[in-house]
Amino acid sequence: MVRRLRNPVGNYRLLYGAVLLPYTLISYGVFALTGSGAAFLTPLPASPELLDGVLSQFITFLAAGCIWLVSYLPTVRGFREVRDLELATSTAISMLR
């Protein structure tokens, strides 16, 4: 649907900011409230409490980043089509750096 609009590149950017960013922030909040980061650390040997907290937050942030990437990947194909690029999805993603 975005590809049919007058300014598809700008609308993709709007999609990232208006949909994907809030979705990622909500998923981070859900992960943090449920304590999923700490749940991943349970099988590890005992460590200092500060290190445990930092690792827990890092894992939660990493999980939210994965949600962002998974949500972002379907738009790569549409973005390539809008700009008439003949690249494989893997190549297009690796060029995003």
Secondary structure, DSSP 8 states (H G I E B T S, - for coil): -GGGSSSHHHHHHHHIIIIIHHHHHHHHHHHHHHTHHHHHHTTS----HHHHHHHHHHHHHHHHHHHHHHHHHHHHHHHHHHTT----HHHHHHTT-
